[in-house]
Amino acid sequence: MGISIQTANLLIREATRKPFSGSVLQLGRQDIYFDECKLRENVHKANQLGASLTVVDMNAEVNDTAFFKTLGFDEVRSLDFCDYERADIIFDLNHPVPKELHNQFDAIFDGGTMEHCFHIPQVLENIFNMLKVGGRVIHGAPSNNHVDHGFYMFSPTLFCDYYLANKWHLSTCQIFTYAKDHINTAWRVYDYSPGFLDHLSFGGFEEGEMLGIWCIAEKNHDTVSDVIPQQSFYKKAWNNKSKHSKVYPDYVTFKLTNGIIFGTGQLGIEAFNTLGKNDKINYFVDNNIEKQGTKVNGCLVISPETLISTDFDYIVIASQAYEAIFEQLKSLKISNNKIAQYGFYGSLSKEIRGYDKLPEPLFVLQS
């Protein structure tokens, strides 16, 4: 576990948004992967933007205590399962924390510990119990492409759904992409809300791409810890179904009156069966010459080139080769505004970002 300059910058941003004070508890004592010169440089930039931070005297290399005191904390403590890194509190977070640790801390920093604990609900309850009302928990957690790094690779929806269900104030939920050499390379940071990664959730990330989660939640007077969340994806589907509307997410507001489905495979047939209940599908499109001119579910299969002279309001890509088909349609001068994507679980997205692409990041953290 450790804090790179990119993580430090995320913490400095939070200190700028809402200054830190009082006590902080590290879940696992943090190593520091930058020197005093780099810290002073980044604190100076933050102060020019409105922060009020002072780098404490170190007399040597930066350590965890000096760094967190620079952020504004008066007391810096740490908790770990064993004493090999000389943590202040030796305790196994898989079990309930003792009463004397309840309501003790103004902030808790989980910089890569929770994924190594088997009993995640207990860890979350312990965080709730140890934080004061008004205190903040800060998670820097692994997601995509961290297999066997810990017991778990988290989805960001876990943090959103849990903290919102338990009435925390969720001030920040972001994701970041970074490389294996993450200490020395830039991180691309994106604001996250449930549904943001739907188009990437089944094999959509590029090979080797790593994803992390940055989440900050504040404990309120009415915050609890024992509400079991339901995943927001399914809550949307259930809500839509109860209103007798389509099963795909409620951000879809358009209707197909003259639609075409690109793909005659299993996903294409599923799209037809789902969309055809409410919308009008006139044609299928397929690159397979042997299928062109035949009929699927009563609809003629046409070639992609035929689209140039065919009238339609939307063409729905229903294929796992989404990116290649999207580029093919662009080469045929099909407007982005007339392309939609049918995904897993019946989701339909008009927002075209590419099958394995994220939009432009909110900001970039340099090494």
C-alpha positions in Angstrom: 0.0 0.0 0.0 1.3 3.4 -0.9 0.5 6.9 -2.0 1.8 8.0 -5.4 1.9 11.7 -6.4 -1.3 11.1 -8.4 -3.1 9.8 -5.2 -1.5 12.7 -3.3 -3.0 15.1 -5.8 -6.5 13.6 -5.4 -6.1 14.1 -1.7 -4.9 17.6 -2.1 -7.9 18.3 -4.4 -10.2 17.1 -1.6 -8.4 19.2 1.0 -8.9 22.2 -1.3 -12.6 21.4 -1.7 -13.1 21.0 2.1 -10.1 21.4 4.4 -9.1 18.5 6.6 -8.5 18.8 10.4 -8.5 16.6 13.5 -7.5 12.9 13.2 -7.0 10.6 10.3 -6.8 6.8 10.4 -5.0 4.9 7.7 -6.3 1.4 7.0 -2.9 -0.1 6.5 0.1 2.2 6.9 1.0 4.0 3.7 4.3 4.2 1.9 5.0 7.5 0.1 6.2 7.3 -3.5 7.4 10.9 -4.0 10.0 13.2 -2.5 9.6 16.5 -0.6 10.4 18.6 -3.7 7.5 17.0 -5.6 5.2 17.5 -2.7 6.1 21.2 -2.3 5.6 21.7 -6.1 2.1 20.2 -6.0 1.1 22.0 -2.8 2.2 25.3 -4.3 0.0 24.7 -7.3 -3.0 23.9 -5.1 -2.4 27.0 -3.0 -2.5 29.1 -6.1 -6.0 27.7 -6.8 -7.3 28.5 -3.3 -6.0 25.8 -1.0 -4.3 26.7 2.3 -1.7 24.0 2.9 1.7 24.1 4.6 4.3 21.5 4.0 5.6 20.4 7.4 9.3 20.2 8.1 10.5 16.7 7.3 14.3 16.7 7.7 14.4 13.5 5.7 12.2 11.6 3.1 8.5 12.2 3.1 6.6 9.7 5.4 2.9 9.1 6.0 2.7 11.3 9.1 4.3 14.3 7.4 2.2 14.0 4.4 -1.2 13.7 6.2 -0.2 16.6 8.5 0.6 18.7 5.4 -3.0 18.0 4.3 -4.2 19.6 7.6 -4.6 16.7 10.1 -3.3 17.1 13.6 -3.2 13.4 14.5 -2.2 10.6 12.1 -2.8 7.0 13.1 -2.8 3.7 11.4 -4.5 0.3 11.7 -3.3 -3.1 10.4 -3.7 -6.8 10.9 -0.2 -7.2 12.1 2.7 -5.0 13.3 5.1 -5.6 10.4 4.8 -1.9 9.3 4.5 -0.6 12.9 0.9 0.4 12.8 -0.5 2.1 15.9 -3.5 -0.2 16.2 -3.3 -4.0 15.5 -6.7 -5.3 14.6 -8.4 -7.6 12.0 -11.1 -5.6 10.2 -12.9 -8.8 9.4 -14.3 -8.5 13.0 -16.2 -5.7 14.7 -14.0 -3.0 16.1 -14.0 -2.5 19.9 -16.2 0.3 21.3 -13.2 2.4 22.3 -12.5 3.0 18.5 -16.1 4.2 17.8 -16.5 7.8 16.8 -12.8 8.6 17.0 -11.7 9.8 13.6 -12.4 12.8 11.3 -11.3 10.8 8.3 -10.5 7.3 7.3 -8.2 6.6 4.4 -8.5 3.2 2.6 -5.7 3.3 0.2 -5.8 -0.3 -0.9 -6.8 -2.3 2.2 -10.4 -3.3 1.8 -9.8 -5.6 -1.2 -7.5 -7.7 1.1 -10.3 -8.3 3.7 -12.6 -11.1 3.2 -15.6 -9.7 5.1 -16.4 -6.5 3.1 -19.7 -5.7 4.9 -17.9 -5.9 8.3 -15.2 -3.5 7.0 -17.8 -1.0 5.9 -19.6 -1.3 9.3 -16.3 -0.7 11.0 -15.6 2.4 9.0 -19.0 3.7 9.9 -18.4 3.0 13.6 -15.0 4.5 13.7 -15.9 7.8 11.9 -17.3 10.8 13.7 -20.5 12.4 12.4 -19.2 14.7 9.7 -16.2 12.5 9.1 -15.1 11.4 5.6 -14.1 8.0 4.3 -11.8 8.0 1.3 -11.4 4.9 -0.8 -8.7 4.3 -3.4 -9.8 0.9 -4.6 -8.8 -1.5 -7.5 -11.2 -2.4 -10.2 -10.6 -3.8 -13.7 -7.4 -5.9 -14.4 -6.3 -6.4 -10.8 -6.9 -10.2 -10.6 -5.4 -11.8 -7.5 -4.1 -8.5 -6.3 -6.6 -9.0 -3.4 -9.6 -11.1 -2.7 -11.7 -8.6 -4.8 -11.7 -6.3 -7.7 -14.5 -3.8 -7.1 -17.1 -2.2 -9.4 -17.6 1.5 -8.7 -21.4 0.9 -8.4 -20.7 -1.0 -5.1 -19.6 2.3 -3.5 -22.3 4.4 -5.0 -25.1 2.0 -4.2 -23.9 1.2 -0.7 -23.2 4.8 0.5 -26.4 6.2 -1.0 -28.6 3.4 0.4 -27.2 4.1 3.8 -27.7 7.9 3.6 -24.1 9.0 3.4 -23.3 12.2 1.6 -21.4 10.9 -1.5 -19.3 13.9 -2.4 -17.0 12.3 -4.9 -17.2 9.1 -7.0 -14.6 8.9 -9.8 -12.8 6.3 -11.7 -9.3 6.5 -13.2 -7.4 4.6 -15.8 -3.7 4.0 -15.5 -0.8 1.8 -16.6 1.1 -0.9 -14.8 3.9 1.6 -14.2 1.3 3.8 -12.5 3.7 5.7 -10.3 5.5 7.2 -13.3 2.7 7.6 -15.8 -0.4 9.8 -16.1 -3.8 8.9 -14.7 -7.0 9.8 -16.6 -9.8 10.6 -14.2 -13.6 10.5 -14.9 -16.7 11.4 -12.9 -18.7 8.2 -12.3 -22.4 7.5 -11.8 -24.1 4.2 -12.2 -24.6 3.5 -15.9 -21.5 5.3 -17.0 -19.7 2.0 -17.8 -22.6 0.0 -19.1 -21.0 -0.1 -22.6 -17.8 -1.5 -21.2 -19.1 -4.0 -18.7 -18.6 -7.1 -20.9 -15.0 -7.2 -22.2 -15.0 -3.5 -23.2 -11.7 -2.5 -21.8 -8.6 -2.6 -23.8 -6.1 -5.3 -23.1 -3.8 -4.3 -20.2 -5.9 -1.3 -19.2 -6.2 -0.9 -15.4 -9.0 0.9 -13.6 -9.1 2.3 -10.1 -11.9 3.9 -8.0 -11.8 7.1 -6.0 -14.7 7.5 -3.7 -15.3 10.0 -0.8 -18.4 9.8 1.4 -19.3 11.8 4.5 -21.1 10.4 7.5 -24.3 12.4 8.4 -26.4 12.4 11.5 -28.9 10.0 9.9 -26.3 7.8 8.2 -26.6 4.0 8.9 -24.5 1.0 7.9 -26.8 -1.9 7.8 -28.9 -1.3 4.7 -28.2 -3.9 2.1 -28.1 -2.1 -1.3 -29.6 -3.3 -4.5 -27.6 -2.7 -7.6 -28.8 0.5 -9.3 -28.8 -1.1 -12.7 -31.6 -3.5 -11.7 -33.4 -0.9 -9.7 -33.8 1.0 -12.9 -35.0 -2.0 -14.7 -37.5 -2.9 -12.0 -38.7 0.7 -11.8 -39.3 0.9 -15.6 -41.1 -2.5 -15.6 -43.4 -1.3 -12.9 -44.3 1.6 -15.1 -45.1 -0.7 -18.0 -42.3 0.8 -20.0 -39.3 -0.7 -21.7 -36.7 -2.8 -19.9 -33.8 -0.7 -21.0 -32.5 2.2 -18.9 -34.6 5.3 -18.5 -32.0 7.6 -20.1 -33.3 6.3 -23.5 -36.1 8.6 -24.7 -36.3 7.8 -28.4 -38.6 5.4 -30.2 -37.9 3.3 -33.2 -40.6 3.9 -35.9 -38.4 2.8 -38.8 -35.6 0.8 -37.3 -32.9 -1.5 -38.5 -30.8 -4.0 -36.5 -27.2 -4.6 -37.5 -26.4 -8.2 -36.7 -28.3 -11.4 -37.2 -26.6 -13.5 -34.5 -27.9 -14.3 -31.0 -27.7 -10.7 -29.8 -29.5 -9.5 -32.9 -32.4 -11.9 -32.4 -32.6 -10.9 -28.8 -32.7 -7.2 -29.8 -35.5 -7.9 -32.3 -37.5 -9.8 -29.7 -37.0 -7.1 -27.1 -37.4 -4.0 -29.3 -40.1 -5.4 -31.5 -42.5 -5.4 -28.6 -42.8 -1.6 -28.7 -40.9 -0.5 -31.8 -41.0 -1.1 -35.6 -38.1 -3.0 -37.0 -38.0 -3.2 -40.8 -34.7 -4.7 -41.7 -31.6 -6.6 -40.5 -28.1 -5.8 -41.7 -25.3 -8.3 -41.9 -21.8 -8.5 -43.4 -22.3 -12.2 -44.2 -23.1 -12.3 -48.0 -24.8 -15.7 -47.5 -27.4 -14.1 -45.2 -28.1 -11.1 -47.4 -31.3 -11.5 -49.3 -32.7 -14.0 -46.7 -35.2 -13.2 -44.0 -34.8 -13.3 -40.3 -38.0 -13.1 -38.1 -39.8 -11.9 -41.2 -37.4 -9.1 -41.9 -35.2 -8.9 -45.0 -31.5 -9.0 -44.4 -29.7 -6.3 -46.4 -26.0 -5.4 -47.0 -24.4 -2.5 -45.2 -23.9 -0.7 -48.5 -27.7 -0.7 -49.0 -28.1 1.6 -46.0 -26.9 4.5 -48.1 -30.2 4.4 -50.1 -32.5 3.0 -47.3 -34.8 5.2 -45.2 -34.5 4.6 -41.4 -34.6 6.6 -38.2 -32.1 4.4 -36.2 -29.8 1.5 -36.9 -29.2 -0.5 -33.7 -25.9 -2.3 -33.5 -26.5 -5.7 -31.9 -23.1 -7.4 -32.0 -20.1 -7.8 -29.8 -18.0 -6.5 -32.7 -19.5 -3.1 -31.8 -16.5 -0.9 -32.5 -15.7 -2.3 -35.9 -19.3 -2.0 -37.0 -19.5 1.6 -35.7 -16.4 2.5 -37.7 -17.9 0.8 -40.7 -21.1 2.8 -40.4 -19.1 6.0 -40.1 -17.2 5.1 -43.3 -20.6 4.9 -45.0 -21.4 8.4 -43.8 -24.1 7.3 -41.4 -24.7 10.0 -38.9 -23.9 9.3 -35.2 -27.3 10.6 -34.4 -28.9 7.7 -36.2 -26.8 4.9 -34.5 -27.7 3.2 -31.3 -26.2 0.2 -29.5 -28.1 -2.8 -28.1 -26.2 -4.2 -25.1 -26.5 -7.0 -22.6 -29.6 -7.2 -20.4 -31.6 -5.4 -23.0 -30.0 -2.0 -22.6 -30.2 0.4 -25.5 -27.9 3.4 -25.6 -28.1 6.3 -28.0 -24.9 7.8 -26.6 -22.1 6.4 -28.9 -18.7 6.3 -27.2 -17.3 3.3 -28.9 -17.4 -0.3 -27.5 -14.1 0.0 -25.7 -13.7 3.7 -25.3 -14.2 6.3 -22.5 -15.0 9.9 -23.3 -12.5 12.6 -22.6 -11.4 12.6 -19.0 -12.4 15.2 -16.4 -8.7 15.8 -15.7 -5.3 14.1 -16.0 -3.0 13.5 -13.1 0.6 13.8 -14.2 3.4 11.7 -12.6 
